[in-house]
Amino acid sequence: YMHSKGIQLDGLAITSVLHACQSLGLADEAVRYLNMMKESEFLNIQRQTAGWKRPGGRKYFDGPDAVAYLLAVSACARGGAWLKGIELLDEYSRNDSIRVSSVDVLIFTAAIKGCEYEGRWEEAFLV
């Protein structure tokens, strides 16, 4: 919606939307916004939000980070899309440039929770 109104989204704005999707269990929307973060029109955008003034806040957005994947996997878990959550976990695991060990445990836990919510305990053991 914001993009269609000419408001340029930056990484922080999309991450905020992902957080809302995670809180509400909106799996499809979370996947859509995560994919949006990968599109070329959103890459190399400087932060437009107030945080750009803090040290390190002037970095350009270069795609989804570990937190974005965590929020999307968690949204899938809460929204009953456990299989899509596992796919996102696999995608995250293959991308060494964004891996953050402190977030790894949380992402794997979210994927396992998604399996649990859907009664897929066998798949949870494979995560």
C-alpha positions as CSV (number, residue, x, y, z in Angstrom):
1,Y,0.0,0.0,0.0
2,M,2.7,2.5,1.0
3,H,4.7,1.7,-2.1
4,S,1.7,2.3,-4.3
5,K,1.2,5.7,-2.7
6,G,4.8,6.7,-3.7
7,I,6.2,6.3,-0.2
8,Q,9.6,4.7,-0.5
9,L,10.0,1.7,1.8
10,D,13.3,1.1,3.4
11,G,14.6,-2.0,5.3
12,L,13.4,-0.8,8.6
13,A,9.9,-0.1,7.4
14,I,9.6,-3.6,5.7
15,T,11.0,-5.2,8.9
16,S,8.3,-3.4,10.9
17,V,5.6,-4.8,8.5
18,L,7.2,-8.3,8.9
19,H,6.9,-7.9,12.7
20,A,3.2,-7.1,12.4
21,C,2.8,-10.2,10.1
22,Q,4.6,-12.3,12.7
23,S,2.4,-11.1,15.5
24,L,-0.8,-11.8,13.6
25,G,0.4,-15.0,11.9
26,L,0.0,-13.6,8.4
27,A,2.2,-16.1,6.6
28,D,1.5,-15.2,3.0
29,E,2.0,-11.5,3.6
30,A,5.2,-12.1,5.5
31,V,6.6,-14.2,2.6
32,R,5.5,-11.5,0.2
33,Y,7.3,-8.8,2.1
34,L,10.4,-11.0,2.6
35,N,10.5,-11.5,-1.1
36,M,10.0,-7.8,-1.7
37,M,13.2,-7.2,0.3
38,K,15.1,-9.2,-2.3
39,E,13.9,-7.1,-5.3
40,S,16.4,-4.8,-6.9
41,E,14.2,-1.7,-6.5
42,F,14.5,-2.1,-2.7
43,L,18.3,-2.8,-2.6
44,N,20.8,0.0,-1.9
45,I,18.2,2.3,-0.5
46,Q,19.4,4.5,2.4
47,R,17.3,4.5,5.5
48,Q,14.6,7.2,5.4
49,T,13.5,6.7,9.0
50,A,14.8,8.7,12.0
51,G,17.3,5.9,12.8
52,W,19.6,7.1,9.9
53,K,21.0,9.7,12.3
54,R,22.5,7.1,14.7
55,P,26.0,5.7,14.1
56,G,25.8,2.8,11.7
57,G,22.3,3.9,10.6
58,R,23.5,5.3,7.4
59,K,24.2,1.9,5.9
60,Y,22.3,1.0,2.7
61,F,19.7,-1.7,2.7
62,D,21.1,-4.7,0.9
63,G,18.3,-7.3,1.3
64,P,16.7,-9.4,4.1
65,D,18.8,-10.0,7.2
66,A,18.6,-12.7,9.8
67,V,15.8,-10.8,11.7
68,A,13.7,-10.6,8.6
69,Y,14.0,-14.3,8.1
70,L,13.2,-14.9,11.8
71,L,10.0,-12.8,11.5
72,A,8.9,-14.5,8.3
73,V,9.5,-18.1,9.6
74,S,7.7,-17.2,12.8
75,A,4.7,-15.8,10.9
76,C,4.6,-19.0,8.9
77,A,4.6,-21.0,12.2
78,R,1.8,-19.0,13.7
79,G,-0.2,-18.9,10.4
80,G,-0.2,-22.7,9.9
81,A,2.2,-22.5,6.9
82,W,4.8,-24.8,8.6
83,L,6.2,-26.1,5.3
84,K,6.8,-22.6,3.9
85,G,8.6,-21.8,7.2
86,I,10.9,-24.8,6.7
87,E,11.6,-23.7,3.1
88,L,12.5,-20.2,4.4
89,L,14.7,-21.8,7.1
90,D,16.5,-23.7,4.4
91,E,17.0,-20.6,2.3
92,Y,18.3,-18.7,5.3
93,S,20.7,-21.6,6.2
94,R,22.2,-21.6,2.7
95,N,23.0,-17.8,2.8
96,D,26.2,-17.5,4.9
97,S,26.4,-13.7,4.3
98,I,23.4,-13.0,6.5
99,R,23.8,-15.8,9.1
100,V,23.9,-14.6,12.7
101,S,24.5,-17.3,15.2
102,S,22.5,-15.6,18.0
103,V,19.5,-15.6,15.7
104,D,20.0,-19.1,14.4
105,V,18.5,-20.7,17.5
106,L,15.5,-18.5,17.3
107,I,14.8,-19.3,13.6
108,F,15.2,-23.0,14.1
109,T,12.9,-22.8,17.2
110,A,10.3,-20.9,15.2
111,A,10.4,-23.6,12.4
112,I,10.1,-26.4,15.0
113,K,7.1,-24.6,16.7
114,G,5.4,-24.4,13.3
115,C,5.7,-28.2,13.0
116,E,4.4,-28.6,16.5
117,Y,1.4,-26.4,15.9
118,E,0.4,-28.5,13.0
119,G,1.0,-31.8,14.7
120,R,4.0,-32.6,12.4
121,W,6.4,-33.8,15.1
122,E,8.2,-36.1,12.7
123,E,9.2,-33.2,10.5
124,A,10.3,-31.2,13.7
125,F,12.9,-33.9,14.3
126,L,14.3,-33.3,10.8
127,V,14.8,-29.6,11.4
